[in-house]
Amino acid sequence: MKITVYYEDKRHPTVLDVPDEDCEIWVETDYQKRLAAVEDKSSVARRTPQQIMDEECNKPTFNSHQRETRRHVSLDALDVDDNYIPGAEDVMPDFSDEEYADLYDAIRKLKPQQQKLLKKVFWEEMKQIEIARSEGVYWTAIQNRLVRIYARLKKLLEE
């Protein structure tokens, strides 16, 4: 079965040839997952592999998330001759105990919903899009909330 994947640009799709057996498993898994998520079982119908791909991967929010993820991946790579090119190190700077205490004090001064959002992002490692879906808002709302939180933390730490 052929499935079309649109990667950031609908003008240049990629067509995958997926074995029918794999598609059947994918359709059934998707159907069972969606059945478990709703109370009215009669409203759930099986989707085609293309419908699943469109819903899960071909949406603008998915592609936007992929762009966001690529911005944060390691810069280490191989050059054209397969030689290792080390990128910028993504290391945590050494903080003193006093600096950690200041950070935690600043976090404690945030509103409870801001603290919960930081917990989801940094401790539970949830993606912004997942948080947005769970709260029923656009991912940009979560992004804006984080910008305000970072600004507030910066201000508190500078005091």
CNS distance restraints for C-alpha pairs under 8 A (distance, minus, plus):
assign (resid   1 and name CA) (resid  17 and name CA) 5.59 0.50 0.50
assign (resid   1 and name CA) (resid  18 and name CA) 5.28 0.50 0.50
assign (resid   1 and name CA) (resid  19 and name CA) 6.08 0.50 0.50
assign (resid   1 and name CA) (resid  20 and name CA) 5.84 0.50 0.50
assign (resid   1 and name CA) (resid  23 and name CA) 7.60 0.50 0.50
assign (resid   2 and name CA) (resid  15 and name CA) 6.32 0.50 0.50
assign (resid   2 and name CA) (resid  16 and name CA) 5.48 0.50 0.50
assign (resid   2 and name CA) (resid  17 and name CA) 4.53 0.50 0.50
assign (resid   2 and name CA) (resid  18 and name CA) 6.13 0.50 0.50
assign (resid   3 and name CA) (resid  15 and name CA) 5.58 0.50 0.50
assign (resid   3 and name CA) (resid  16 and name CA) 5.13 0.50 0.50
assign (resid   3 and name CA) (resid  17 and name CA) 6.47 0.50 0.50
assign (resid   3 and name CA) (resid  18 and name CA) 7.13 0.50 0.50
assign (resid   3 and name CA) (resid  49 and name CA) 7.02 0.50 0.50
assign (resid   3 and name CA) (resid  50 and name CA) 5.57 0.50 0.50
assign (resid   3 and name CA) (resid  53 and name CA) 7.65 0.50 0.50
assign (resid   4 and name CA) (resid  13 and name CA) 6.32 0.50 0.50
assign (resid   4 and name CA) (resid  14 and name CA) 5.68 0.50 0.50
assign (resid   4 and name CA) (resid  15 and name CA) 4.43 0.50 0.50
assign (resid   4 and name CA) (resid  16 and name CA) 6.21 0.50 0.50
assign (resid   4 and name CA) (resid  50 and name CA) 6.92 0.50 0.50
assign (resid   4 and name CA) (resid  53 and name CA) 7.86 0.50 0.50
assign (resid   5 and name CA) (resid  13 and name CA) 5.62 0.50 0.50
assign (resid   5 and name CA) (resid  14 and name CA) 5.07 0.50 0.50
assign (resid   5 and name CA) (resid  15 and name CA) 6.15 0.50 0.50
assign (resid   5 and name CA) (resid  16 and name CA) 7.41 0.50 0.50
assign (resid   5 and name CA) (resid  53 and name CA) 7.17 0.50 0.50
assign (resid   5 and name CA) (resid  54 and name CA) 7.77 0.50 0.50
assign (resid   5 and name CA) (resid  57 and name CA) 7.54 0.50 0.50
assign (resid   5 and name CA) (resid  58 and name CA) 6.51 0.50 0.50
assign (resid   6 and name CA) (resid  10 and name CA) 5.34 0.50 0.50
assign (resid   6 and name CA) (resid  12 and name CA) 6.94 0.50 0.50
assign (resid   6 and name CA) (resid  13 and name CA) 4.64 0.50 0.50
assign (resid   6 and name CA) (resid  14 and name CA) 6.32 0.50 0.50
assign (resid   6 and name CA) (resid  57 and name CA) 7.97 0.50 0.50
assign (resid   6 and name CA) (resid  58 and name CA) 5.61 0.50 0.50
assign (resid   7 and name CA) (resid  12 and name CA) 7.60 0.50 0.50
assign (resid   7 and name CA) (resid  13 and name CA) 6.63 0.50 0.50
assign (resid   7 and name CA) (resid  14 and name CA) 7.54 0.50 0.50
assign (resid   7 and name CA) (resid  58 and name CA) 7.18 0.50 0.50
assign (resid   7 and name CA) (resid  63 and name CA) 6.84 0.50 0.50
assign (resid   8 and name CA) (resid  60 and name CA) 7.60 0.50 0.50
assign (resid   8 and name CA) (resid  63 and name CA) 5.54 0.50 0.50
assign (resid   8 and name CA) (resid  64 and name CA) 7.85 0.50 0.50
assign (resid   9 and name CA) (resid  13 and name CA) 7.21 0.50 0.50
assign (resid  18 and name CA) (resid  22 and name CA) 6.82 0.50 0.50
assign (resid  18 and name CA) (resid  23 and name CA) 6.80 0.50 0.50
assign (resid  19 and name CA) (resid  23 and name CA) 6.49 0.50 0.50
assign (resid  20 and name CA) (resid  24 and name CA) 6.20 0.50 0.50
assign (resid  21 and name CA) (resid  25 and name CA) 6.43 0.50 0.50
assign (resid  22 and name CA) (resid  26 and name CA) 6.14 0.50 0.50
assign (resid  23 and name CA) (resid  27 and name CA) 6.04 0.50 0.50
assign (resid  23 and name CA) (resid  49 and name CA) 6.19 0.50 0.50
assign (resid  24 and name CA) (resid  28 and name CA) 6.14 0.50 0.50
assign (resid  25 and name CA) (resid  29 and name CA) 6.01 0.50 0.50
assign (resid  26 and name CA) (resid  30 and name CA) 6.09 0.50 0.50
assign (resid  26 and name CA) (resid  49 and name CA) 7.17 0.50 0.50
assign (resid  27 and name CA) (resid  31 and name CA) 6.09 0.50 0.50
assign (resid  27 and name CA) (resid  46 and name CA) 6.65 0.50 0.50
assign (resid  27 and name CA) (resid  47 and name CA) 6.41 0.50 0.50
assign (resid  27 and name CA) (resid  48 and name CA) 6.57 0.50 0.50
assign (resid  27 and name CA) (resid  49 and name CA) 6.22 0.50 0.50
assign (resid  27 and name CA) (resid  52 and name CA) 7.78 0.50 0.50
assign (resid  28 and name CA) (resid  32 and name CA) 6.13 0.50 0.50
assign (resid  28 and name CA) (resid  46 and name CA) 7.42 0.50 0.50
assign (resid  29 and name CA) (resid  33 and name CA) 6.12 0.50 0.50
assign (resid  30 and name CA) (resid  34 and name CA) 6.18 0.50 0.50
assign (resid  30 and name CA) (resid  46 and name CA) 7.79 0.50 0.50
assign (resid  30 and name CA) (resid  47 and name CA) 7.92 0.50 0.50
assign (resid  30 and name CA) (resid  52 and name CA) 7.73 0.50 0.50
assign (resid  31 and name CA) (resid  35 and name CA) 6.05 0.50 0.50
assign (resid  31 and name CA) (resid  44 and name CA) 7.52 0.50 0.50
assign (resid  31 and name CA) (resid  45 and name CA) 7.06 0.50 0.50
assign (resid  31 and name CA) (resid  46 and name CA) 5.47 0.50 0.50
assign (resid  31 and name CA) (resid  47 and name CA) 7.35 0.50 0.50
assign (resid  32 and name CA) (resid  36 and name CA) 6.22 0.50 0.50
assign (resid  33 and name CA) (resid  37 and name CA) 6.52 0.50 0.50
assign (resid  34 and name CA) (resid  38 and name CA) 6.75 0.50 0.50
assign (resid  34 and name CA) (resid  44 and name CA) 7.05 0.50 0.50
assign (resid  35 and name CA) (resid  39 and name CA) 7.84 0.50 0.50
assign (resid  35 and name CA) (resid  41 and name CA) 5.96 0.50 0.50
assign (resid  35 and name CA) (resid  44 and name CA) 6.37 0.50 0.50
assign (resid  40 and name CA) (resid  44 and name CA) 7.68 0.50 0.50
assign (resid  47 and name CA) (resid  51 and name CA) 5.84 0.50 0.50
assign (resid  47 and name CA) (resid  52 and name CA) 6.33 0.50 0.50
assign (resid  48 and name CA) (resid  52 and name CA) 6.33 0.50 0.50
assign (resid  49 and name CA) (resid  53 and name CA) 6.14 0.50 0.50
assign (resid  50 and name CA) (resid  54 and name CA) 6.03 0.50 0.50
assign (resid  51 and name CA) (resid  55 and name CA) 6.13 0.50 0.50
assign (resid  52 and name CA) (resid  56 and name CA) 5.92 0.50 0.50
assign (resid  53 and name CA) (resid  57 and name CA) 5.35 0.50 0.50
assign (resid  53 and name CA) (resid  58 and name CA) 6.31 0.50 0.50
assign (resid  54 and name CA) (resid  58 and name CA) 4.48 0.50 0.50
assign (resid  54 and name CA) (resid  59 and name CA) 6.34 0.50 0.50
assign (resid  55 and name CA) (resid  59 and name CA) 6.19 0.50 0.50
assign (resid  56 and name CA) (resid  62 and name CA) 7.35 0.50 0.50
assign (resid  57 and name CA) (resid  62 and name CA) 5.73 0.50 0.50
assign (resid  57 and name CA) (resid  63 and name CA) 7.26 0.50 0.50
assign (resid  58 and name CA) (resid  62 and name CA) 6.74 0.50 0.50
assign (resid  58 and name CA) (resid  63 and name CA) 7.02 0.50 0.50
assign (resid  59 and name CA) (resid  63 and name CA) 6.57 0.50 0.50
assign (resid  60 and name CA) (resid  64 and name CA) 6.03 0.50 0.50
assign (resid  61 and name CA) (resid  65 and name CA) 6.12 0.50 0.50
assign (resid  61 and name CA) (resid 129 and name CA) 7.83 0.50 0.50
assign (resid  62 and name CA) (resid  66 and name CA) 6.24 0.50 0.50
assign (resid  63 and name CA) (resid  67 and name CA) 6.31 0.50 0.50
assign (resid  64 and name CA) (resid  68 and name CA) 6.28 0.50 0.50
assign (resid  65 and name CA) (resid  69 and name CA) 6.09 0.50 0.50
assign (resid  65 and name CA) (resid 129 and name CA) 7.56 0.50 0.50
assign (resid  66 and name CA) (resid  70 and name CA) 6.19 0.50 0.50
assign (resid  67 and name CA) (resid  71 and name CA) 6.48 0.50 0.50
assign (resid  68 and name CA) (resid  72 and name CA) 6.94 0.50 0.50
assign (resid  69 and name CA) (resid  73 and name CA) 6.49 0.50 0.50
assign (resid  74 and name CA) (resid  87 and name CA) 7.06 0.50 0.50
assign (resid  74 and name CA) (resid  88 and name CA) 7.75 0.50 0.50
assign (resid  74 and name CA) (resid  90 and name CA) 7.54 0.50 0.50
assign (resid  75 and name CA) (resid  86 and name CA) 7.18 0.50 0.50
assign (resid  75 and name CA) (resid  87 and name CA) 4.53 0.50 0.50
assign (resid  75 and name CA) (resid  88 and name CA) 6.31 0.50 0.50
assign (resid  76 and name CA) (resid  84 and name CA) 7.44 0.50 0.50
assign (resid  76 and name CA) (resid  85 and name CA) 5.80 0.50 0.50
assign (resid  76 and name CA) (resid  86 and name CA) 4.71 0.50 0.50
assign (resid  76 and name CA) (resid  87 and name CA) 4.43 0.50 0.50
assign (resid  76 and name CA) (resid  88 and name CA) 7.51 0.50 0.50
assign (resid  77 and name CA) (resid  84 and name CA) 6.03 0.50 0.50
assign (resid  77 and name CA) (resid  85 and name CA) 5.31 0.50 0.50
assign (resid  77 and name CA) (resid  86 and name CA) 6.69 0.50 0.50
assign (resid  77 and name CA) (resid  87 and name CA) 7.33 0.50 0.50
assign (resid  78 and name CA) (resid  82 and name CA) 4.97 0.50 0.50
assign (resid  78 and name CA) (resid  83 and name CA) 5.23 0.50 0.50
assign (resid  78 and name CA) (resid  84 and name CA) 4.68 0.50 0.50
assign (resid  78 and name CA) (resid  85 and name CA) 5.57 0.50 0.50
assign (resid  79 and name CA) (resid  83 and name CA) 5.43 0.50 0.50
assign (resid  79 and name CA) (resid  84 and name CA) 6.65 0.50 0.50
assign (resid  79 and name CA) (resid  85 and name CA) 6.59 0.50 0.50
assign (resid  95 and name CA) (resid  99 and name CA) 5.91 0.50 0.50
assign (resid  95 and name CA) (resid 100 and name CA) 6.59 0.50 0.50
assign (resid  96 and name CA) (resid 100 and name CA) 6.45 0.50 0.50
assign (resid  97 and name CA) (resid 101 and name CA) 6.14 0.50 0.50
assign (resid  98 and name CA) (resid 102 and name CA) 6.19 0.50 0.50
assign (resid  99 and name CA) (resid 103 and name CA) 6.25 0.50 0.50
assign (resid 100 and name CA) (resid 104 and name CA) 6.23 0.50 0.50
assign (resid 101 and name CA) (resid 105 and name CA) 6.08 0.50 0.50
assign (resid 102 and name CA) (resid 106 and name CA) 6.15 0.50 0.50
assign (resid 102 and name CA) (resid 157 and name CA) 6.86 0.50 0.50
assign (resid 103 and name CA) (resid 107 and name CA) 6.25 0.50 0.50
assign (resid 103 and name CA) (resid 153 and name CA) 7.96 0.50 0.50
assign (resid 103 and name CA) (resid 157 and name CA) 6.92 0.50 0.50
assign (resid 104 and name CA) (resid 108 and name CA) 6.17 0.50 0.50
assign (resid 105 and name CA) (resid 109 and name CA) 6.51 0.50 0.50
assign (resid 106 and name CA) (resid 110 and name CA) 6.89 0.50 0.50
assign (resid 106 and name CA) (resid 153 and name CA) 6.09 0.50 0.50
assign (resid 106 and name CA) (resid 156 and name CA) 5.81 0.50 0.50
assign (resid 106 and name CA) (resid 157 and name CA) 6.56 0.50 0.50
assign (resid 107 and name CA) (resid 115 and name CA) 6.64 0.50 0.50
assign (resid 107 and name CA) (resid 153 and name CA) 7.01 0.50 0.50
assign (resid 108 and name CA) (resid 115 and name CA) 7.45 0.50 0.50
assign (resid 110 and name CA) (resid 114 and name CA) 6.08 0.50 0.50
assign (resid 110 and name CA) (resid 115 and name CA) 6.21 0.50 0.50
assign (resid 110 and name CA) (resid 149 and name CA) 7.82 0.50 0.50
assign (resid 110 and name CA) (resid 152 and name CA) 7.89 0.50 0.50
assign (resid 111 and name CA) (resid 115 and name CA) 6.33 0.50 0.50
assign (resid 112 and name CA) (resid 116 and name CA) 6.22 0.50 0.50
assign (resid 113 and name CA) (resid 117 and name CA) 6.24 0.50 0.50
assign (resid 114 and name CA) (resid 118 and name CA) 6.31 0.50 0.50
assign (resid 114 and name CA) (resid 145 and name CA) 7.84 0.50 0.50
assign (resid 114 and name CA) (resid 149 and name CA) 6.75 0.50 0.50
assign (resid 115 and name CA) (resid 119 and name CA) 6.19 0.50 0.50
assign (resid 116 and name CA) (resid 120 and name CA) 6.23 0.50 0.50
assign (resid 117 and name CA) (resid 121 and name CA) 6.23 0.50 0.50
assign (resid 117 and name CA) (resid 146 and name CA) 7.91 0.50 0.50
assign (resid 118 and name CA) (resid 122 and name CA) 5.86 0.50 0.50
assign (resid 118 and name CA) (resid 123 and name CA) 7.59 0.50 0.50
assign (resid 118 and name CA) (resid 146 and name CA) 7.90 0.50 0.50
assign (resid 119 and name CA) (resid 123 and name CA) 5.02 0.50 0.50
assign (resid 119 and name CA) (resid 124 and name CA) 6.31 0.50 0.50
assign (resid 120 and name CA) (resid 124 and name CA) 4.80 0.50 0.50
assign (resid 120 and name CA) (resid 125 and name CA) 6.08 0.50 0.50
assign (resid 120 and name CA) (resid 126 and name CA) 5.58 0.50 0.50
assign (resid 120 and name CA) (resid 131 and name CA) 7.72 0.50 0.50
assign (resid 121 and name CA) (resid 125 and name CA) 4.89 0.50 0.50
assign (resid 121 and name CA) (resid 126 and name CA) 5.12 0.50 0.50
assign (resid 121 and name CA) (resid 127 and name CA) 6.62 0.50 0.50
assign (resid 121 and name CA) (resid 128 and name CA) 7.31 0.50 0.50
assign (resid 122 and name CA) (resid 126 and name CA) 7.56 0.50 0.50
assign (resid 126 and name CA) (resid 130 and name CA) 6.41 0.50 0.50
assign (resid 126 and name CA) (resid 131 and name CA) 6.72 0.50 0.50
assign (resid 127 and name CA) (resid 131 and name CA) 6.47 0.50 0.50
assign (resid 128 and name CA) (resid 132 and name CA) 6.12 0.50 0.50
assign (resid 128 and name CA) (resid 139 and name CA) 5.99 0.50 0.50
assign (resid 128 and name CA) (resid 142 and name CA) 6.30 0.50 0.50
assign (resid 128 and name CA) (resid 143 and name CA) 7.05 0.50 0.50
assign (resid 129 and name CA) (resid 133 and name CA) 6.17 0.50 0.50
assign (resid 129 and name CA) (resid 138 and name CA) 7.73 0.50 0.50
assign (resid 129 and name CA) (resid 139 and name CA) 5.12 0.50 0.50
assign (resid 130 and name CA) (resid 134 and name CA) 6.25 0.50 0.50
assign (resid 131 and name CA) (resid 135 and name CA) 6.23 0.50 0.50
assign (resid 131 and name CA) (resid 139 and name CA) 7.69 0.50 0.50
assign (resid 131 and name CA) (resid 142 and name CA) 7.41 0.50 0.50
assign (resid 132 and name CA) (resid 136 and name CA) 5.82 0.50 0.50
assign (resid 132 and name CA) (resid 137 and name CA) 5.01 0.50 0.50
assign (resid 132 and name CA) (resid 138 and name CA) 5.64 0.50 0.50
assign (resid 132 and name CA) (resid 139 and name CA) 5.02 0.50 0.50
assign (resid 132 and name CA) (resid 141 and name CA) 7.53 0.50 0.50
assign (resid 132 and name CA) (resid 142 and name CA) 6.26 0.50 0.50
assign (resid 133 and name CA) (resid 137 and name CA) 6.33 0.50 0.50
assign (resid 133 and name CA) (resid 138 and name CA) 7.42 0.50 0.50
assign (resid 133 and name CA) (resid 139 and name CA) 7.76 0.50 0.50
assign (resid 137 and name CA) (resid 141 and name CA) 6.52 0.50 0.50
assign (resid 137 and name CA) (resid 142 and name CA) 7.81 0.50 0.50
assign (resid 138 and name CA) (resid 142 and name CA) 7.21 0.50 0.50
assign (resid 139 and name CA) (resid 143 and name CA) 6.29 0.50 0.50
assign (resid 140 and name CA) (resid 144 and name CA) 6.04 0.50 0.50
assign (resid 141 and name CA) (resid 145 and name CA) 6.19 0.50 0.50
assign (resid 142 and name CA) (resid 146 and name CA) 6.25 0.50 0.50
assign (resid 143 and name CA) (resid 147 and name CA) 6.33 0.50 0.50
assign (resid 144 and name CA) (resid 148 and name CA) 6.35 0.50 0.50
assign (resid 145 and name CA) (resid 149 and name CA) 6.19 0.50 0.50
assign (resid 146 and name CA) (resid 150 and name CA) 6.06 0.50 0.50
assign (resid 147 and name CA) (resid 151 and name CA) 6.21 0.50 0.50
assign (resid 148 and name CA) (resid 152 and name CA) 6.14 0.50 0.50
assign (resid 149 and name CA) (resid 153 and name CA) 6.10 0.50 0.50
assign (resid 150 and name CA) (resid 154 and name CA) 6.07 0.50 0.50
assign (resid 151 and name CA) (resid 155 and name CA) 6.22 0.50 0.50
assign (resid 152 and name CA) (resid 156 and name CA) 6.15 0.50 0.50
assign (resid 153 and name CA) (resid 157 and name CA) 6.02 0.50 0.50
assign (resid 154 and name CA) (resid 158 and name CA) 6.15 0.50 0.50
assign (resid 155 and name CA) (resid 159 and name CA) 6.50 0.50 0.50
